[in-house]
Amino acid sequence: MLNFKWLTPLLLVTSLIMLSGCDTSSLAGNDNPEPTTSPTTAPTTSPTPSPKPETNIITYKIIDPDGNLHKGEEIYSDPEELNLDFLKDMINEYDYGRFLMTVDLNEVSDAEDISDDMFIDDVPVYLNIDSNTLNYTIQTPDNMVYRGQISYTDADDIDLDFIPKALEQYTNGRFNIILSINETQFGGMKKTGQTKSYDENGSEDMSIHDDGYYQAGVNRSYSRSNDTVHDLATGLMWQDNSDILSVKKQWLTDENYKMERFSDTSGDTATTYCDRLVLGGYSDWRLPSIHELQTIVNYGKNGQAMDTIFRYKSSEAYWTSTSNSGSYIRGAWTVSFSLGTLGYYDKNIEKPVRCVRDIQK
């Protein structure tokens, strides 16, 4: 028996709060990162330069994405001659992840091992899907902050000049550096797509302060490759092939539903379909949660409430991995792409499926 209930999602208006740094143009590698403003902790005047020593030494500590600590030192005369092969070798070992790095210039470090609270917060960055992406944040000894992004194919050829360019401005002190490889950090909720406001009678009324009025959030941004759509605002990759229109699955098999095993998704189900999907060269697909599937609804459209980059779309309700809770555990949530509304159905009902994976994986 079909149990059905439509709900209108609450569209939250959020503010994006980004920690400001200073102009990154002097430290940029191959790319031109977006400039930021000086942090409130930065001095209002430039420090008086000290005589440059003939020989410099850096002592570094690095926490790699697996949590391993690496220590070492490098001696150089000219910053352009600084050998950073040790860092390139580490980067080459990872497809994605974050490195936390401290560099002490011409002084003995009295700091303990690296911890997260030593570093400033990240700001939103976005992936270049066609190559590897390294995003960096450098905090200098006098609390200036530089940020930028570099794209590369092979870590051996990566341009790390932003590090010696930062070092050459100082004679001593500590630098805290964050390096993020193929990893997204987001500053807030994605825009809903709604650009107009309506009153209770369906008449346009921009005096109503809802999403159509504020249009707050991260811009909707996508790219496409090999029957997949990459959402650059959320870091999610979506299945977008002909199966979207032809494949329908139960959330539970008839047997598990009859035996009231309402959490057992084994067998020929929506969950196992996604688990077994191989598409675009990836095999780590999964059934999206209700919140994930909602992110690709464009609330500025109806009938097929999705962005045009999706080639395969319909107005049907699609399964999510989110089970109903409370008294109706035999139901699971769906997202309808007619109007973007939410509902739930008995888990033994067949519904279409759109699988998802994380881009950084």
Beta strands, then each sheet from edge to edge (+ up, - down):
strand 1: 56-63
strand 2: 69-76
strand 3: 97-105
strand 4: 132-139
strand 5: 145-152
strand 6: 173-181
strand 7: 222-225
strand 8: 228-231
strand 9: 236-239
strand 10: 248-250
strand 11: 317-323
strand 12: 331-336
strand 13: 342-346
strand 14: 350-352
strand 15: 356-358
sheet 1: 2+ 1- 3+ 6- 4+ 5-
sheet 2: 7+ 8- 9+ 15-
sheet 3: 10+ 14-
sheet 4: 11+ 12- 13+
end
